[in-house]
Amino acid sequence: MKHQRGVTLSGLLIWGFIIAVVALLGIRVAPEVIDYYKIKKIVASTAANANGKTVPEIRAIFEKYADVDHIQTITPADIDISKEGNEVVIAFAYEKRIPLFLNVSLLIDFQGSSSQR
């Protein structure tokens, strides 16, 4: 007698549930991660154009870049501007709470700096 091969109904349901949870996480988390990388790019561009500028001018440059990329997660007031040596360093940090289902949420701490390469 040959052994039968295949997927049982219970195995199919379990794998379907696992795939659905992973897909839900991906759909909910991906836009926030994309925003984070956009903010990192904006901070790096702002720092590259910040030499010889005052803090309000640097914040205005950041705001223009953020408007172009439709970033509303952080504002120019949320960035920290400092100087290390001869270089302007812009840092940011924020939390994002992502509701998953019912009363379950995912909290992610994002942080970055223009000095990180």
Contacts in CASP RR format, 6 or more apart in sequence:
PFRMAT RR
TARGET T0000
AUTHOR 0000-0000-0000
METHOD contacts of the structure
MODEL  1
MKHQRGVTLSGLLIWGFIIAVVALLGIRVAPEVIDYYKIKKIVASTAANA
NGKTVPEIRAIFEKYADVDHIQTITPADIDISKEGNEVVIAFAYEKRIPL
FLNVSLLIDFQGSSSQR
7 15 0 8 1.000
24 100 0 8 1.000
24 101 0 8 1.000
25 100 0 8 1.000
25 106 0 8 1.000
28 98 0 8 1.000
28 99 0 8 1.000
28 100 0 8 1.000
28 106 0 8 1.000
29 98 0 8 1.000
29 106 0 8 1.000
29 108 0 8 1.000
32 96 0 8 1.000
32 98 0 8 1.000
32 108 0 8 1.000
32 110 0 8 1.000
35 71 0 8 1.000
35 73 0 8 1.000
36 110 0 8 1.000
38 69 0 8 1.000
38 71 0 8 1.000
39 66 0 8 1.000
39 71 0 8 1.000
39 73 0 8 1.000
39 74 0 8 1.000
39 92 0 8 1.000
39 110 0 8 1.000
40 112 0 8 1.000
41 69 0 8 1.000
42 62 0 8 1.000
42 65 0 8 1.000
42 66 0 8 1.000
42 69 0 8 1.000
42 71 0 8 1.000
43 62 0 8 1.000
43 79 0 8 1.000
43 90 0 8 1.000
43 91 0 8 1.000
43 92 0 8 1.000
43 112 0 8 1.000
43 113 0 8 1.000
43 114 0 8 1.000
44 114 0 8 1.000
45 65 0 8 1.000
46 58 0 8 1.000
46 61 0 8 1.000
46 62 0 8 1.000
46 65 0 8 1.000
46 90 0 8 1.000
46 114 0 8 1.000
47 87 0 8 1.000
47 88 0 8 1.000
47 89 0 8 1.000
47 90 0 8 1.000
47 114 0 8 1.000
48 114 0 8 1.000
49 61 0 8 1.000
50 57 0 8 1.000
50 58 0 8 1.000
50 61 0 8 1.000
50 81 0 8 1.000
50 88 0 8 1.000
50 90 0 8 1.000
51 88 0 8 1.000
53 61 0 8 1.000
53 88 0 8 1.000
55 81 0 8 1.000
58 81 0 8 1.000
58 88 0 8 1.000
58 90 0 8 1.000
59 76 0 8 1.000
59 77 0 8 1.000
59 79 0 8 1.000
59 81 0 8 1.000
60 76 0 8 1.000
62 76 0 8 1.000
62 79 0 8 1.000
62 90 0 8 1.000
63 75 0 8 1.000
63 76 0 8 1.000
66 72 0 8 1.000
66 74 0 8 1.000
66 75 0 8 1.000
66 76 0 8 1.000
73 94 0 8 1.000
73 96 0 8 1.000
74 92 0 8 1.000
74 94 0 8 1.000
78 92 0 8 1.000
78 94 0 8 1.000
79 90 0 8 1.000
79 91 0 8 1.000
79 92 0 8 1.000
80 90 0 8 1.000
80 91 0 8 1.000
80 92 0 8 1.000
81 88 0 8 1.000
81 89 0 8 1.000
81 90 0 8 1.000
82 88 0 8 1.000
82 89 0 8 1.000
82 91 0 8 1.000
83 89 0 8 1.000
84 115 0 8 1.000
87 115 0 8 1.000
88 114 0 8 1.000
89 113 0 8 1.000
89 114 0 8 1.000
89 115 0 8 1.000
90 113 0 8 1.000
90 114 0 8 1.000
91 111 0 8 1.000
91 112 0 8 1.000
91 113 0 8 1.000
91 114 0 8 1.000
91 115 0 8 1.000
92 110 0 8 1.000
92 111 0 8 1.000
92 112 0 8 1.000
92 113 0 8 1.000
93 109 0 8 1.000
93 110 0 8 1.000
93 111 0 8 1.000
93 112 0 8 1.000
94 109 0 8 1.000
94 110 0 8 1.000
94 111 0 8 1.000
95 107 0 8 1.000
95 108 0 8 1.000
95 109 0 8 1.000
95 110 0 8 1.000
96 107 0 8 1.000
96 108 0 8 1.000
96 110 0 8 1.000
97 105 0 8 1.000
97 106 0 8 1.000
97 107 0 8 1.000
98 105 0 8 1.000
98 106 0 8 1.000
98 107 0 8 1.000
98 108 0 8 1.000
99 105 0 8 1.000
100 106 0 8 1.000
END
